[in-house]
Amino acid sequence: MKKYVLFFFTLLFSIQISAQYKPWTSAQQPLKEIDALKKQIVKPNFRKKDYLITDFGAVGDGKTKNTEAFKKAIEKCNAEGGGRVVVPKGVFLTGAIYLKSNVNLYVSDDATILFSQDSNDYPIVFTRWEGMECMNYSSLIYAYEEQNIAVTGKGTLDGNADLDHWWFWCGAKQYGYNESRPGRQNPARAKLHEYMAEKKDPRERIFGDGYYLRPNFVQPYKCKNFYMADVLVKNSPMWNLNPVLCENVLIERVKVVSHGPNNDGCDPEACKNVWIKDCYFDTGDDCIAIKSGRDEDGRSIGKPAENHIIENCEMKDGHGGVVIGSEIAGGAKNIYAIGNVMDSKNLDRALRIKTSSSRGGTIENVFFYNTKVGAYKDAAVLFTMFYEKPGNFIPTIRNIWVENLQVKDGGKYAVLSNAYETSPVTDFTMINAKIDGIEIPYKVDFLKNVTLKNVTVNGKPLTNFK
């Protein structure tokens, strides 16, 4: 009897969820949603009090290690009610920086925070690595369950990674790895996958020295009201900006230039209410990749990426401009990319949605509007449900709206889709798209409820995918 009752409530719940889904019928709907969302995302306010790190013993000679000076300044600022921890002109070498509530780390003009290349300067903390929870090296800038925190100023954050430090840990020869030097992440990465599949307590998944899992650059974890503005971010060991399970995130006028392995520009992960605007990305991986956790960890936590605006950003090199996935097991909904510019022969795709049946989850309500693209290599719009290994959790991709897309010197495809017959990409709309310089107009398999209006590829109307 209990079995049938459980089945009934499960069926009822699935019907209710399905009933909530309604595809857009015009661009006015998501545009109104964007206007309402912008009013919810606000920058935190800080007490008008400065704490100069040189008053705590910091020396900006690029050689003296200033980890303790940063720690003392941040702790005092936090204890006294908050304010700005100011980094003046100079090059300040440091290990990991932990941001506390109500602290704005302000990097002045002509100031550089240069991060140590010694892994011993990064304590083991609770973190996410490629969407999996574990204990590993602290990110270069880290915070956990803090609120009202910021990194601002027109100075530079230099992760100090290169072919001889951090990057070769990925195990790829093009990033400096060779058999004679220690350091390769593959065994530890496989072990972390095992721990996740076994659902081992994340705090017992302990890595660090000898495992070679590179730290991310900036990772606020379970924080509220995170703000980042104006800084230059470069040479990250791995992902650059990676807020995890955060709410109310505003990132503006940040420039990310980092061409190492897995050097994604910005990876908001399982976050709610995110606004990334007026930023510049030139990266070794995806420019912006929206995520919600990998496989078992993403599904068990069950927090989608929700309510994201990506506005007036510029993308150069990268695997994708605006990307959703691949660590997207928690799902994604209400993703709005408006007014962005992309142009590079080393940019693979403009809009990239990548998932797999090891992830599952639902990706829905993606609005790609007023986008100008110069050159790219692979596809202007890409859907794939076969990224990495297969599994038993068929994903859903639905309500994808592309409008006012201009491509001058495109790559191989205009639209590329690889989906399951049992789970086609559903409700795909493309309106007012002019896509030129294409080798093959499209390569698609399973699409359902497709609307094409005023779409041209190489000057010829595209009215269907047959």
N, C-alpha and C positions, 0 to 999 in steps of 0.2 A: 504493500500500500504506500509506504513511504517513498518507494522508487517512483511511483506514478505521480505522487504529489510534487516531488522534486522536478520531474519532467514537465509537469503542467506549468509550474512557476518559471522554469527556465524558458519554456516556449513563450509564455506571456511576456517575460522580460525582453526576449529577442524581438517580439512583435512590436513592443513599445519603442525599442531603440530604432527599429526599422521605420516606424511611423514618424520619427523625428527627422528623418533625412528627407530634405527637399532640395533638389538642385536649383541653382539660380536660373532665372529666366531673362535677366538683363544685367548689365554692368552696374546699374544704379543700386542694386541690392548690396553687393560687396562694397561699393564706394560709401554707402551709408554706414555699413558696419565698420569700415576703416575710420570714419569720422568719429564714431562713438568710442572706438577702442583708443584712439589718440588721447581722448580726454581722461582715460583711466591710467595712462602711463606717464608718470611724472618723475622728474629728477629729485633726489633727496636734498634736503636743506641741511647745512652744517653751521655749527657755531662759529662765529667770526673770531677765531683764535688760531695763530700759527705756531707750529712747533718745528723749528729748524733743526734738521738732523745733525748739523755741525755743532749745535749746542749740546749734543749727546755723545760727542767724540768722533763723529764721522769725518773722514778725510777723503777728499775727492781727487786722489792722485791715480786712480785706476789700478792700484796695487794693494792698498790697505783694505783688508776685509772688514766690512762695516755691518755685518749681520746683527751684532749686539746693539749697535747704535740705532738701527732701524727699529729693532724690537723695543728698546727703551722709549723711543719717541712715540711709537704707536700706542704702547701701553699707557703712557702718561696722558696722551691726548684722549684716549678712551676713558680713562679713570676720571678725568676732569670735565667730561661732558661732550667731548668731541671737538672737531675743528680740522685744520689742514696740517698734515705732516709734510713739510716743504723740503724738497731736494733742490739745493741751489746749483749754480754753475759748477761743473766739474764732472768727473767720471767716478762713480761710487760703486765699487765692487762689493757684492754681497751674496750670501746664500739665500735660502727661501725667506720670503716675507709673508708674515701672517697678518691679514687685515682684520681689525676689530671694529665693532659697531661704532657708527657715527664718526668714522675717520675717512678723510679724503686725502689719499696719497697724491700730492701735487708735485709733478716733475717740471721744474722751471725750464724756460728757454735755455739752450746750451747746457742742459743737464742730461746726464746719461746714468741710468741704473744698469750696471754691467753685472750679469749674473755669473756666479762661479761655475767653473767646469768640473768641479770636484763633487762627485755624487754624495760624499759624506756631509755636504752642506745642505742636504735636503732630507729632513727627518721623515720617518714612515708615518703616514696619516691615512685616514679613511678616504678613499677616492674612487673615481671611476676611470677605467682604462679601456678604451674602445668600447664603451657602453657596458662594461662589466665591473661590478663592485669588488673592491679588494683593498688590502693594505699595501701601499706602495709609496715611492718617493713623493713628497709634497710637490705640488705644482710650484713654479717659481714664485708666483703670487697666489696665495690660497686663503680661503676663509670658510668656516663651517658654522652654519646656523647663526650667522651675524645679520645685522640689518643696517640700512643706511650706510653704505660703503661706496667708495669711489676711487678711481684712478684717473687723474686729469692733468692738464698742462701740455705744453708744446715741446716737451723734452722727449727723450728716447728710452725705450725699454729694450735692451739688447740681451737676448737669451744666450748669446755667446756660443751657440752650437755651430759646428763645422764638420768637415770630413774626418777630423781627428778627435772630435769630442761629440758625444751623443749620437750623431747621425749614423755612424757605422754600426751602432747596435741593432739597427733594423735588419742587418744581415745581407744587404744588397751591395754588390761590388761598386755600383755607380755612386754609392754614398760612402765609399772608403773602406768597406769591409774586406778583409782578406783572412786566410786561414791562420796566419801567424799571429794575429792579435786577438785577445779575448773579447768577448762581447757579441752575443747574438740572441735576439729576443725570441726566436721561434720556439724553443722548448718551453719557456715560461708562458708564452702565449697559449700554447697547446694545453699546458697544465691549468691555466686559468679557465679555459673552455671546459675542461673536465670538471673543475670545481663548480662551475656554474651549472652544468648539466646534472651534477649530483645534488644541487641546491645546498651546497656546503655554506655554513655561516660566513658571510662576506668578511667579517672581522677575523676569521681564521684562515682566510686566503692571504697568506703573508708573503710578500715579495720584497724587493729592495736589492741589497748588494748581492751580486752574483746572478741575478735574474735578467737584468738588462731590459727592463720595461721602462722606456723613456718617460719622463714627466711631461705634462702639458705646461703651457706658459701661465695663463691666468685662469683660475678655476674657483669661483665662488660656489659653494656647495650648500644647498638648502638655505639660501639667503633671500632676504626681501629687500627690495629697493637698491639695486646695483646700478651704478652709473659709471660710464667710461667715456672720456672725451679727449680729442685733440692729439693724443700721444702717437708717436711712431713706434710700432712693434716689429722687431726683426729677429731673425736667426733663432727661432724656437726649436727646442729639441723635438717637439711633436706638435699636437694641435695648439693653436695660438690662444684664442679666446673661447673658453668652454664653461659657461655658467650651467650648473647642473641642478635640476629641481628647484629653480629659483622663480620668484614672482616679482613682477615689475622691474624689468631690465631695459635700460636705455643706453645705447651705444651710438655716439655720433662723432663725426669728423675724425675718426681713428684711421690711421694708415697702417696696413699690415703688409710687409714685404718680407717673405720668408719662403725659401725654395728647397727646404730639406724634405726628407721622406715623411709622409703623413702630416705635412704642414698645412692643414686646413686653416683658413683664415678665421672663421667664427663658427663655432658649433654649439648653439644653444640646445641643451639636452633636457627633455622632459620639463621644459619651462612654460610658464603661463604669463602672457602679456609682455611681449618683447618688441622693442622698436629699434631697428638698426638703420641709421640714416646718414647720408652724406659721407660715407666711408669709402676707402680705397683698398682693394685687395689685389695682390700680385703674389701668387702662392705656388707651392709645390704639390698641392692637392686641391680639393674643393675650396672655392672662395668662401661661400656660406653653405654650411651643411646642417640642416635642422634634424635633430635626432631625439629618440626617446628610449634608448636602451636596447641592448642586444638580447635576442632570444629569451631564455628563461628569466633573466634578470629584468628585462624590459616588460615582459608579460606579468611577472609576479608583482612588481611595483605598480604597474598599471597606470602610469601617469603619461598622458599624451603631450606632445608639443602642441601648444594651444594659443591661438591669438598672436601671431607674429606679423609684424610689418617690416618689410625691407624696402627702403625708399631712397631714391636718388643716390645710389651707390655706383661706384665704377669698379668693374672687374677686368683684370688683364689675364695673366697666365693662370691656369688651374684646370682641374679635371671637370669642373662644372661651375657655372656662375651662381645660380640659385639652385640648391640641391636639397632634396628631402630623402634622408636615409644615409647609409644603409641600416645603421643601428636604430631601427624605427619600430621595434616590437610593441611599444606602448601606443603607437598610432600617432597621427598628426591631423589637426583640423584647424581651419580658418588661418590659412597662410596667404598673406597678401604681399606681392612683389610689384612695386609701382615705380615707374620713372627711372629705371636703372639702365646703365650703359655698359656694354661689354664689347671688347675688341682685342683679339689676339689670335694669331695662328697657333698659339700654344694653349688656347682655351678649347677644351673638348666639346662642351655642350653649354647651352644657355639655360634651359630649364631641364633639370635631371631629377627624376623620381625613381629611386632604386630600392628594392626590397627583395624578399625571397620567402619561400615557404618554411624556412627555419625561423623567420621573424614573425609572420602573421601580422595582425593588426589592420587598422583601417586608416588610409590616407584620404582625406576628403576636404573639399572646399579650398581649392588652391586657385588663386587669382593672380594672373601674370599679365600686367597691364602697362601700356605705354613703354615698351622696351625697345631700345635701339641697340642693334648689334652690328659691328663691323665684320670681323672675321671669326670663324671658329673651325674646328676640325671635323667633328663627328655628326652631331645632330642639334638642331635648334630646340626641339622638344623630344625628350626621351622618357619612355616608361619601360621599366624592366622589373619583372617578378622573379628573375633568375640570377640575382646577384649573389655570389658565393654559393654555399652548399644548400641543397634542398632539405625539406623537412615535412612535417605533417600539419603545418599551420598556413593554409592558403591565405595570402593577403588580399585586401580589397583596396582598389584605387577608384575614386569616383568624384564627380563634379569638379572637373579641371577646366578652367576658363582662361583662354589666351586671347587677348584683344590688343589691337594697335601694336603689332610686332613688326619692326622693320629690320631686315637683314640685307646688308649691301654685298658682302663677299663671303657667302656661306661655305659650309663644308660638304660632307658627303650626303647627308640627309636633311630634309626639312623636318620630318616627323619619323621617329623610330619607336616601335612598340613591340614588346615581347611579354605577353601575358598568358595566363592559363585560360583554356577554353571554358572551364567551369567558373572562372572569375575574371571576366573581361574588364578592361578599363571602361568604365561606364560614365555617360554624360560628359563627353569631351566636346568642348565648344571652342572654335577658333574663328575670330571675326576681324576683318580689316588687317590682314597680314600680307605683307609684301616681302617675299623671301627670294633673294637672288643669289647667283653664284653657286647653285646646288648641283651636285653630280647626279644624285638619284632623288626624285621628289619625296618618296616615302617608302618605308618598309614596315608594314604593320601586320599583326595577326588578329588578335581578338579585341575588337573595340565595339562598344554597344552605345546606341543613342548618340551618334556623332552629328554635330552641326558645324558646317563650314559656310561662312558668308563672306564674300569679297576677299577671298584668299587667292593670291597668285604665287606661283613658284616659277622662277625664271621667265616672268612675264606672261605665263599661261595660267588661266583660271584653274583652281583645284576645287572641284565640287564634291568629290567623294574619294574613297580609298579603294576603288575597285579597278 
